[in-house]
Amino acid sequence: MTNNKRKQKKKDTPLFRNNITDVELGQELGSIRQEISQLSQSSISFFASYIV
């Protein structure tokens, strides 16, 4: 399987199964927001250490 075909197959795969509930979606979005927040804090700390 070529690299392009592998990418295409992955792209065609649905991100969520069709019957995801609002609660499950909310939990997933909540965890994504939490991870983004942690990444933001890590980035701020990282860059702050170079500024000082």
C-alpha positions in Angstrom: 0.0 0.0 0.0 1.5 3.3 -1.0 1.7 6.2 1.4 -1.0 8.2 -0.5 -3.4 5.3 -0.3 -2.8 4.9 3.4 -3.5 8.6 4.0 -6.7 8.4 1.9 -7.9 5.4 3.8 -7.3 7.2 7.1 -9.0 10.3 5.8 -12.1 8.4 4.8 -12.5 6.8 8.2 -15.1 8.6 10.3 -13.7 10.4 13.3 -16.6 9.3 15.5 -18.9 6.4 15.2 -22.4 7.4 13.9 -24.3 6.8 17.1 -22.2 8.9 19.5 -24.3 10.5 22.2 -24.3 14.2 23.2 -22.8 13.2 26.6 -20.0 11.3 24.9 -19.3 14.2 22.6 -19.4 16.6 25.5 -16.9 14.5 27.4 -14.6 14.3 24.4 -14.7 18.0 23.8 -14.1 18.6 27.5 -11.0 16.5 27.4 -9.8 18.2 24.3 -10.2 21.6 25.9 -8.4 20.4 29.0 -5.5 19.1 26.9 -5.3 22.4 24.9 -5.2 24.3 28.2 -2.4 22.1 29.5 -0.5 22.6 26.3 -1.0 26.4 26.5 0.4 26.4 30.0 3.4 24.3 29.1 4.1 26.6 26.1 3.9 29.7 28.3 6.3 28.2 30.8 8.6 27.0 28.1 8.9 30.4 26.4 9.0 32.3 29.7 12.1 30.4 30.7 13.8 31.8 27.6 12.6 35.4 28.1 14.0 35.7 31.6 
